[in-house]
Amino acid sequence: MHIHVGSAPSGLEILRQAVQSTPLPILQFHPTHVNRTPKLLGEAVEWVRAGGTVDLTVPSKTLTWEFVSAVRKLADVDLDWERFTFSSDGGGSMPKFDEHGHLIGYASGEVRALWEAVRGLLQEGFPLEIVLRPVTVNPARILGIEGSKGEIDVGKDADLVVLDENFHVVATIAKGKVIYSTAL
């Protein structure tokens, strides 16, 4: 179950209580947006050390220092990168509020935000194997669709993103068919 934990002071406490006081296993929950605050990111580290998985949400417009810093912190504490996913609010509702907390409109999350974050991390010097796992094989495994998605292998769907030397997308292939190409 993917759970948007937000930035409430309680952090992951309700999920810890659910795991401790019920027969639900820790892998039943996949907390998202765990990079909202430094405190929450610290709790996410402990959640992963306890056997759980977590999701870092990428910035909606451009790569931010906070996101890079969160990924660097996780890389520095030597955790199992199979337990992390990156996601975006691409296409999702992004409410806008005025200074009094009143809803004044909506925007939509950028669909390209996830790739822009991956590209930015690569440009920041993060290793390819750290950056790609959270957007390929890890979410496929966590979602239970690793039989058809997440990696290039015989019998899988052949969903690919082709990059140039500067990590720009030059083609997208879905189920073996080119759906986007800069060469067309």
C-alpha positions as CSV (number, residue, x, y, z in Angstrom):
1,M,0.0,0.0,0.0
2,H,1.5,3.3,-1.1
3,I,0.9,5.9,1.6
4,H,1.6,9.6,1.2
5,V,3.0,10.5,4.6
6,G,3.2,14.3,4.0
7,S,5.0,16.5,6.4
8,A,3.0,16.0,9.6
9,P,5.1,16.0,12.8
10,S,4.0,12.4,13.5
11,G,6.0,11.2,10.5
12,L,6.0,7.4,10.1
13,E,4.7,6.8,13.7
14,I,1.2,5.5,12.6
15,L,2.9,3.0,10.2
16,R,5.3,1.8,12.9
17,Q,2.3,1.3,15.2
18,A,0.4,-0.6,12.6
19,V,3.4,-2.9,12.0
20,Q,4.1,-3.4,15.7
21,S,0.5,-3.9,16.8
22,T,-1.0,-5.9,13.9
23,P,0.0,-9.0,11.9
24,L,0.6,-6.7,8.9
25,P,4.2,-7.0,7.6
26,I,6.3,-3.9,7.1
27,L,6.3,-4.5,3.3
28,Q,2.6,-4.0,3.3
29,F,3.3,-0.3,3.5
30,H,5.4,1.8,1.0
31,P,5.6,5.3,2.5
32,T,5.9,8.1,-0.2
33,H,7.1,11.7,0.0
34,V,9.6,10.7,2.7
35,N,12.0,13.4,1.6
36,R,9.6,16.2,2.7
37,T,11.6,17.1,5.8
38,P,15.0,16.1,7.3
39,K,13.2,14.4,10.3
40,L,11.0,12.3,8.0
41,L,14.0,11.3,5.9
42,G,15.7,10.1,9.0
43,E,12.7,8.1,9.9
44,A,12.7,6.6,6.4
45,V,16.3,5.4,7.0
46,E,15.2,3.6,10.1
47,W,12.1,2.2,8.2
48,V,14.4,0.8,5.5
49,R,16.8,-0.6,8.2
50,A,13.8,-2.4,9.7
51,G,13.1,-4.1,6.3
52,G,10.7,-1.6,4.7
53,T,10.7,0.2,1.4
54,V,10.2,4.0,0.8
55,D,9.6,6.4,-2.0
56,L,11.3,9.8,-2.6
57,T,9.2,12.2,-4.5
58,V,11.1,14.3,-7.1
59,P,10.6,18.0,-7.4
60,S,7.8,19.0,-9.7
61,K,9.7,21.5,-11.8
62,T,13.5,21.4,-11.5
63,L,16.0,19.4,-9.6
64,T,16.4,20.9,-6.1
65,W,19.2,20.9,-3.7
66,E,16.9,19.3,-1.1
67,F,16.3,16.3,-3.4
68,V,19.9,15.9,-4.3
69,S,20.8,16.2,-0.6
70,A,18.3,13.5,0.4
71,V,19.6,11.1,-2.2
72,R,23.2,11.8,-1.1
73,K,22.3,11.2,2.6
74,L,20.8,7.8,1.7
75,A,23.8,6.9,-0.4
76,D,26.1,7.9,2.4
77,V,24.4,5.7,5.0
78,D,25.0,2.6,2.9
79,L,21.4,1.3,2.6
80,D,20.1,-1.3,0.2
81,W,19.1,0.6,-2.9
82,E,16.6,-2.2,-3.8
83,R,14.3,-0.7,-1.1
84,F,13.9,2.8,-2.7
85,T,11.8,4.2,-5.4
86,F,11.6,7.6,-6.9
87,S,8.3,9.0,-8.2
88,S,6.7,12.2,-9.3
89,D,3.4,14.0,-9.0
90,G,3.5,14.1,-12.8
91,G,-0.1,14.6,-14.0
92,G,-1.3,14.8,-10.4
93,S,-3.3,17.6,-8.9
94,M,-1.2,20.3,-7.3
95,P,-3.5,22.6,-5.2
96,K,-2.5,26.3,-4.8
97,F,-3.3,28.2,-1.6
98,D,-3.1,31.8,-0.6
99,E,-1.3,33.1,2.5
100,H,-4.5,32.3,4.6
101,G,-4.6,28.7,3.5
102,H,-7.6,29.2,1.1
103,L,-7.6,27.1,-2.0
104,I,-7.1,29.5,-5.0
105,G,-6.6,27.0,-7.9
106,Y,-4.9,23.9,-9.2
107,A,-1.9,23.1,-11.3
108,S,-0.7,19.8,-12.6
109,G,2.6,18.1,-11.8
110,E,5.1,18.0,-14.6
111,V,5.2,14.5,-16.3
112,R,8.9,15.0,-17.2
113,A,9.8,15.7,-13.6
114,L,10.9,12.1,-12.8
115,W,13.3,11.9,-15.8
116,E,14.6,15.4,-15.1
117,A,15.5,14.3,-11.6
118,V,17.2,11.2,-12.8
119,R,19.2,13.2,-15.4
120,G,20.1,15.8,-12.8
121,L,21.4,13.1,-10.4
122,L,23.5,11.6,-13.1
123,Q,24.9,15.1,-13.9
124,E,25.6,15.5,-10.2
125,G,27.9,12.4,-10.4
126,F,25.6,9.8,-8.9
127,P,26.4,6.3,-10.2
128,L,24.0,5.0,-12.9
129,E,23.2,1.9,-10.8
130,I,22.0,4.0,-7.9
131,V,19.9,6.4,-10.0
132,L,18.2,3.9,-12.3
133,R,17.1,1.2,-9.9
134,P,14.6,3.4,-8.1
135,V,12.8,4.1,-11.4
136,T,13.0,0.7,-13.0
137,V,13.4,-2.6,-11.3
138,N,12.6,-1.5,-7.8
139,P,9.1,-0.1,-8.5
140,A,8.3,-3.1,-10.7
141,R,9.3,-5.5,-7.9
142,I,7.4,-3.6,-5.2
143,L,4.3,-3.4,-7.4
144,G,4.5,-7.1,-8.2
145,I,4.9,-6.6,-11.9
146,E,8.5,-7.6,-12.2
147,G,7.5,-10.5,-14.6
148,S,6.9,-8.0,-17.3
149,K,8.4,-4.6,-16.3
150,G,11.5,-3.1,-14.7
151,E,14.4,-4.5,-16.8
152,I,15.4,-5.6,-20.2
153,D,15.0,-9.4,-20.5
154,V,13.5,-12.0,-22.7
155,G,9.7,-12.1,-22.4
156,K,9.4,-8.7,-20.8
157,D,7.5,-5.8,-22.3
158,A,10.5,-4.0,-23.9
159,D,9.7,-0.6,-22.3
160,L,12.8,1.5,-22.9
161,V,14.0,5.1,-22.8
162,V,16.9,5.7,-25.1
163,L,19.4,8.4,-24.1
164,D,22.1,10.4,-25.8
165,E,25.5,11.1,-24.2
166,N,24.1,14.0,-22.3
167,F,21.3,11.9,-20.8
168,H,18.6,13.6,-23.0
169,V,15.7,11.4,-24.1
170,V,16.0,10.6,-27.8
171,A,13.4,7.8,-28.0
172,T,10.8,6.0,-26.0
173,I,9.8,2.4,-26.7
174,A,6.7,0.9,-25.1
175,K,6.0,-2.9,-25.5
176,G,8.6,-2.9,-28.2
177,K,7.1,-0.1,-30.3
178,V,8.7,3.3,-30.8
179,I,6.2,5.9,-29.4
180,Y,8.6,8.9,-29.5
181,S,11.8,9.6,-31.3
182,T,13.7,12.7,-32.0
183,A,14.8,11.1,-35.3
184,L,11.3,11.1,-36.7
